[in-house]
Amino acid sequence: MDALKRFGISLPAGLLNRFDREITEKGYQNRSEAFRDLIRQYLVKRDLDKNEEIVGVLSLVYDHHVPSLSNHLNDLQHNYHEHILSNTHIHLDHQNCLEVIILKGRYSDVKRLSDRIIGTRGVKHGDLSFTSTGKNLTGV
């Protein structure tokens, strides 16, 4: 493990108070742990090689009354079946559905599929959250 280094950060009091409340709610023992997680998250996304293998979760909300949308989303997932590990479909109300798709593969392939799904007419909102298991995240 790398040696720990101490450093200071200057923040407006209100921002620090909000941060402290948030990390307390999430169960962090101290600010250092929270800052380490934020820095790792930033570096994983910044340093990601487009050929690196990732795992991701694509969540989307869509209007199931849009003609052929469900079929189109199914077709896209079948065309990229090698990247789909699992999916869950939930009926939120009479008009809206939530779909959660768990993906794995090269970042460039997973991102391309996610963008195509999110950009489909009738998808109201979509978000890809991902991480890499290939990096040594303790010392980054």
LINZIUR-V383970 format. One record per residue. N is the residue number from 0. RES is the residue in three letters. PHI is phi as a letter, one per 40 degrees, with the letter a starting at -180 (* if undefined). Layout:
<<N & RES & PHI> <N & RES & PHI>>
//
This chain:
<<0 & MET & *> <1 & ASP & c> <2 & ALA & c> <3 & LEU & c> <4 & LYS & b> <5 & ARG & c> <6 & PHE & a> <7 & GLY & b> <8 & ILE & b> <9 & SER & b> <10 & LEU & b> <11 & PRO & c> <12 & ALA & d> <13 & GLY & c> <14 & LEU & c> <15 & LEU & c> <16 & ASN & c> <17 & ARG & c> <18 & PHE & c> <19 & ASP & d> <20 & ARG & c> <21 & GLU & c> <22 & ILE & c> <23 & THR & c> <24 & GLU & c> <25 & LYS & c> <26 & GLY & g> <27 & TYR & c> <28 & GLN & c> <29 & ASN & a> <30 & ARG & c> <31 & SER & d> <32 & GLU & c> <33 & ALA & c> <34 & PHE & c> <35 & ARG & d> <36 & ASP & c> <37 & LEU & c> <38 & ILE & c> <39 & ARG & c> <40 & GLN & d> <41 & TYR & c> <42 & LEU & c> <43 & VAL & c> <44 & LYS & c> <45 & ARG & c> <46 & ASP & c> <47 & LEU & c> <48 & ASP & c> <49 & LYS & c> <50 & ASN & c> <51 & GLU & c> <52 & GLU & c> <53 & ILE & b> <54 & VAL & b> <55 & GLY & a> <56 & VAL & b> <57 & LEU & b> <58 & SER & b> <59 & LEU & a> <60 & VAL & b> <61 & TYR & a> <62 & ASP & c> <63 & HIS & c> <64 & HIS & c> <65 & VAL & c> <66 & PRO & d> <67 & SER & g> <68 & LEU & c> <69 & SER & d> <70 & ASN & c> <71 & HIS & c> <72 & LEU & c> <73 & ASN & c> <74 & ASP & c> <75 & LEU & d> <76 & GLN & c> <77 & HIS & c> <78 & ASN & c> <79 & TYR & b> <80 & HIS & d> <81 & GLU & c> <82 & HIS & b> <83 & ILE & c> <84 & LEU & c> <85 & SER & a> <86 & ASN & a> <87 & THR & b> <88 & HIS & b> <89 & ILE & b> <90 & HIS & c> <91 & LEU & c> <92 & ASP & a> <93 & HIS & c> <94 & GLN & b> <95 & ASN & b> <96 & CYS & b> <97 & LEU & b> <98 & GLU & b> <99 & VAL & b> <100 & ILE & b> <101 & ILE & c> <102 & LEU & b> <103 & LYS & a> <104 & GLY & i> <105 & ARG & c> <106 & TYR & d> <107 & SER & c> <108 & ASP & c> <109 & VAL & c> <110 & LYS & c> <111 & ARG & c> <112 & LEU & c> <113 & SER & d> <114 & ASP & c> <115 & ARG & c> <116 & ILE & c> <117 & ILE & c> <118 & GLY & c> <119 & THR & c> <120 & ARG & d> <121 & GLY & h> <122 & VAL & c> <123 & LYS & c> <124 & HIS & a> <125 & GLY & a> <126 & ASP & a> <127 & LEU & b> <128 & SER & b> <129 & PHE & a> <130 & THR & a> <131 & SER & b> <132 & THR & c> <133 & GLY & c> <134 & LYS & c> <135 & ASN & c> <136 & LEU & c> <137 & THR & c> <138 & GLY & b> <139 & VAL & c>>
//
